[in-house]
Structure formats: C-alpha cells, structure tokens
Amino acid sequence: MAKFMRNSLIGLGVSATAYMLINQKTPKALYLDIKTYVQDVMDAADNLQSAREEFSDAQSNLSVQMTNAAKVFDEIQTEVDKFQFKIEPHMAIIKKRSDHLQATLDHLAEPKA
C-alpha cells in the first residue's frame, strides 16, 4: 500500500511538472488552475443536485395536477351525462317532428300520375 501511495505521488508530481513546463505555468498558477477546476466541478455537482431536486418537485407537482385533472374530467363527464339525460326527451320530439316534416316533403315531391 505504501508503494502504491509513493508511486501515485511521484506520478502526480511528474504530471504536475510536465503540465507546468508545457503550459509555462508557475506553481502558484497551477495551484490556482487546480483550485478553479475543483471549484467548477463542485459547482457543477451542486447544480446537478439542485436540478435533481427541482425535477423531483416538478414530478410530484405533475402527479398532483394529474390527479386534480382526473377529478375535473370526471366532474365534466358527470355533467355531460346529466345534460344528455335532460335533453334526451327533447331530442326525441325533434327527431319525431323532423321525420314528420321529411315524410311530408317526400309526399309533396312525389310525381302526380
């Protein structure tokens, strides 16, 4: 385990040195780059957590609204059923009169022989 840690630290040191040489950075600039990178990652993780919480809240709200919409739909369907029941006798009378008018028109339209 100690050998692993030692080799990891050596690799990290060599990588940091190579990065500083290639990008012409000072150790302070490298520290600031790492600090900025870590802060950006932490901010992104916080944003992700906030987005997850907002999504969860929105999902819960959607569930509540769907339940409410189902209740409203049931109420509308009940009112439509009541309305159809109320107009049914009137529609029967209208149909009867319409049939009578059509029969009268058909009788008048018959050619006289």
Backbone as numpy.savetxt, mean C-alpha at the origin, in Angstrom:
# Nx Ny Nz CAx CAy CAz Cx Cy Cz
42.62 -18.13 18.42 41.80 -16.95 18.42 42.67 -15.70 18.42
43.74 -15.71 19.19 44.64 -14.57 19.25 45.31 -14.36 17.89
45.65 -15.46 17.21 46.28 -15.35 15.90 45.30 -14.71 14.90
44.05 -15.09 14.98 43.03 -14.52 14.11 42.90 -13.01 14.34
42.83 -12.62 15.61 42.72 -11.20 15.94 43.95 -10.43 15.46
45.11 -10.99 15.68 46.35 -10.34 15.26 46.37 -10.17 13.74
46.03 -11.23 13.01 46.02 -11.16 11.55 44.95 -10.18 11.05
43.81 -10.13 11.73 42.75 -9.19 11.35 43.22 -7.76 11.54
43.86 -7.48 12.67 44.36 -6.14 12.91 45.46 -5.76 11.92
46.32 -6.70 11.59 47.37 -6.44 10.59 46.73 -6.14 9.24
45.74 -6.93 8.87 45.05 -6.71 7.59 44.35 -5.37 7.57
43.73 -5.01 8.68 43.06 -3.71 8.78 44.08 -2.58 8.65
45.23 -2.72 9.30 46.28 -1.69 9.22 46.82 -1.55 7.82
47.08 -2.68 7.17 47.60 -2.64 5.80 46.56 -2.01 4.87
45.30 -2.39 5.05 44.23 -1.83 4.20 44.11 -0.32 4.41
44.16 0.12 5.65 44.06 1.55 5.95 45.24 2.30 5.34
46.44 1.72 5.46 47.63 2.36 4.90 47.52 2.45 3.38
47.08 1.37 2.75 46.93 1.37 1.29 45.89 2.41 0.87
44.80 2.50 1.60 43.74 3.47 1.29 44.29 4.89 1.39
45.04 5.16 2.46 45.60 6.51 2.63 46.59 6.85 1.53
47.42 5.87 1.12 48.40 6.14 0.06 47.72 6.36 -1.29
46.75 5.51 -1.62 46.07 5.60 -2.92 45.27 6.89 -3.02
44.56 7.25 -1.96 43.68 8.42 -1.98 44.35 9.68 -1.44
45.63 9.56 -1.09 46.40 10.68 -0.56 45.66 11.34 0.62
45.34 10.53 1.61 44.62 10.99 2.80 45.55 10.91 4.01
45.31 11.81 4.93 46.03 11.76 6.20 45.26 10.83 7.15
45.90 10.40 8.22 45.16 9.56 9.17 43.92 10.27 9.73
44.03 11.58 9.93 42.87 12.32 10.42 41.74 12.31 9.39
42.08 12.50 8.11 41.07 12.47 7.05 40.46 11.08 6.94
41.29 10.04 7.09 40.78 8.66 7.07 39.81 8.45 8.23
40.19 8.93 9.40 39.31 8.82 10.57 37.98 9.52 10.31
38.04 10.72 9.74 36.81 11.46 9.44 35.96 10.73 8.38
36.63 10.14 7.37 35.90 9.36 6.36 35.19 8.17 6.99
35.91 7.47 7.86 35.32 6.30 8.53 34.18 6.74 9.43
34.39 7.81 10.17 33.36 8.32 11.07 32.11 8.71 10.28
32.31 9.41 9.15 31.18 9.81 8.30 30.46 8.58 7.74
31.25 7.61 7.30 30.66 6.38 6.75 29.82 5.65 7.80
30.38 5.51 8.98 29.67 4.82 10.07 28.40 5.59 10.43
28.50 6.91 10.48 27.31 7.72 10.79 26.25 7.58 9.70
26.68 7.56 8.44 25.74 7.37 7.33 25.04 6.01 7.43
25.79 4.98 7.77 25.21 3.65 7.92 24.22 3.63 9.07
24.59 4.27 10.17 23.69 4.31 11.33 22.42 5.11 11.01
22.58 6.22 10.28 21.42 7.01 9.87 20.51 6.20 8.95
21.12 5.46 8.03 20.33 4.63 7.12 19.58 3.54 7.90
20.23 2.97 8.91 19.56 1.95 9.73 18.40 2.57 10.51
18.61 3.78 11.03 17.53 4.48 11.73 16.37 4.79 10.78
16.70 5.23 9.57 15.66 5.52 8.58 14.89 4.26 8.21
15.62 3.16 8.08 14.97 1.89 7.77 14.02 1.49 8.89
14.46 1.64 10.12 13.61 1.30 11.26 12.37 2.19 11.29
12.56 3.48 11.04 11.42 4.41 11.00 10.45 4.03 9.88
11.00 3.67 8.73 10.15 3.27 7.61 9.38 1.99 7.94
10.02 1.05 8.62 9.34 -0.18 9.03 8.18 0.13 9.98
8.43 1.03 10.93 7.38 1.40 11.89 6.24 2.11 11.19
6.56 3.03 10.26 5.52 3.73 9.51 4.71 2.74 8.67
5.40 1.78 8.05 4.71 0.77 7.25 3.79 -0.07 8.12
4.27 -0.45 9.28 3.46 -1.24 10.19 2.22 -0.45 10.63
2.41 0.83 10.93 1.28 1.68 11.31 0.29 1.81 10.16
0.81 2.01 8.96 -0.06 2.15 7.80 -0.82 0.86 7.53
-0.15 -0.26 7.71 -0.79 -1.57 7.51 -1.92 -1.77 8.53
-1.67 -1.39 9.76 -2.71 -1.50 10.79 -3.87 -0.57 10.47
-3.55 0.65 10.05 -4.59 1.61 9.68 -5.41 1.09 8.50
-4.75 0.49 7.52 -5.45 -0.07 6.38 -6.41 -1.17 6.82
-5.97 -2.00 7.73 -6.82 -3.08 8.24 -8.07 -2.51 8.91
-7.88 -1.47 9.71 -9.02 -0.83 10.38 -9.96 -0.22 9.35
-9.39 0.47 8.36 -10.22 1.10 7.33 -10.96 0.07 6.48
-10.34 -1.06 6.21 -11.01 -2.12 5.45 -12.19 -2.68 6.25
-12.01 -2.82 7.55 -13.11 -3.28 8.41 -14.25 -2.27 8.39
-13.91 -1.00 8.49 -14.93 0.06 8.43 -15.62 0.07 7.08
-14.85 -0.11 6.01 -15.43 -0.12 4.66 -16.39 -1.30 4.50
-16.05 -2.44 5.07 -16.93 -3.60 4.99 -18.26 -3.32 5.71
-18.17 -2.64 6.84 -19.40 -2.28 7.57 -20.26 -1.34 6.74
-19.62 -0.33 6.13 -20.36 0.63 5.31 -20.98 -0.08 4.11
-20.23 -0.97 3.49 -20.76 -1.73 2.35 -21.98 -2.55 2.76
-21.92 -3.19 3.92 -23.06 -3.95 4.41 -24.27 -3.04 4.65
-24.03 -1.85 5.20 -25.12 -0.91 5.43 -25.74 -0.45 4.10
-24.89 -0.19 3.12 -25.39 0.21 1.81 -26.22 -0.91 1.20
-25.72 -2.14 1.28 -26.44 -3.28 0.72 -27.80 -3.45 1.41
-27.85 -3.25 2.72 -29.11 -3.33 3.46 -30.09 -2.27 2.96
-29.59 -1.05 2.77 -30.45 0.03 2.28 -30.95 -0.25 0.86
-30.09 -0.79 0.02 -30.50 -1.14 -1.35 -31.58 -2.22 -1.31
-31.41 -3.21 -0.47 -32.41 -4.27 -0.33 -33.75 -3.70 0.14
-33.70 -2.79 1.11 -34.94 -2.16 1.59 -35.60 -1.36 0.48
-34.80 -0.62 -0.29 -35.34 0.18 -1.37 -35.98 -0.70 -2.43
-35.30 -1.80 -2.79 -35.86 -2.71 -3.79 -37.18 -3.31 -3.29
-37.26 -3.63 -2.01 -38.48 -4.18 -1.44 -39.61 -3.15 -1.53
-39.27 -1.87 -1.26 -40.29 -0.82 -1.29 -40.78 -0.53 -2.71
-39.90 -0.57 -3.70 -40.32 -0.21 -5.05 -40.86 -1.40 -5.84
-40.75 -2.59 -5.32 -41.19 -3.78 -6.05 -42.66 -3.70 -6.46
-43.58 -3.34 -5.57 -44.98 -3.25 -6.00 -45.19 -2.17 -7.07
-44.49 -1.06 -6.95 -44.63 0.02 -7.93 -44.08 -0.43 -9.29
-43.00 -1.17 -9.28 -42.42 -1.68 -10.53 -43.37 -2.68 -11.19
-44.06 -3.47 -10.38 -45.03 -4.42 -10.93 -46.17 -3.67 -11.62
-46.64 -2.59 -11.01 -47.71 -1.78 -11.61 -47.22 -1.14 -12.91
-46.00 -0.59 -12.88 -45.43 0.02 -14.09 -45.30 -1.01 -15.20
-44.85 -2.21 -14.86 -44.70 -3.28 -15.86 -46.05 -3.65 -16.45
-47.06 -3.76 -15.59 -48.41 -4.12 -16.04 -48.93 -3.06 -17.00
-48.77 -1.79 -16.67 -49.23 -0.71 -17.53 -48.44 -0.63 -18.83
-47.15 -0.89 -18.74 -46.29 -0.90 -19.93 -46.72 -2.01 -20.87
-46.99 -3.19 -20.31 -47.46 -4.31 -21.14 -48.79 -3.98 -21.80
-49.69 -3.32 -21.05 -51.00 -2.94 -21.58 -50.83 -1.93 -22.72
-49.95 -0.93 -22.52 -49.71 0.06 -23.58 -49.11 -0.60 -24.82
-48.18 -1.52 -24.62 -47.56 -2.20 -25.76 -48.59 -3.04 -26.51
-49.46 -3.70 -25.76 -50.51 -4.50 -26.42 -51.45 -3.60 -27.21
-51.77 -2.44 -26.65 -52.65 -1.49 -27.35 -51.97 -0.99 -28.61
-50.68 -0.64 -28.52 -49.95 -0.19 -29.71 -49.86 -1.28 -30.76
-49.62 -2.51 -30.32 -49.56 -3.63 -31.26 -50.90 -3.83 -31.95
-52.00 -3.67 -31.20 -53.35 -3.85 -31.75 -53.64 -2.74 -32.76
-53.22 -1.50 -32.47 -53.45 -0.40 -33.39 -52.59 -0.51 -34.64
-51.44 -1.13 -34.51 -50.52 -1.24 -35.64 -50.88 -2.40 -36.56
-51.81 -3.25 -36.16 -52.20 -4.39 -37.03 -52.85 -3.86 -38.30
-52.46 -4.44 -39.43 -53.08 -3.98 -40.68 -54.56 -4.38 -40.74
-55.36 -3.51 -41.25 -56.78 -3.78 -41.40 -56.98 -4.59 -42.70
-57.74 -5.64 -42.57 -57.96 -6.47 -43.75 -59.25 -6.17 -44.44
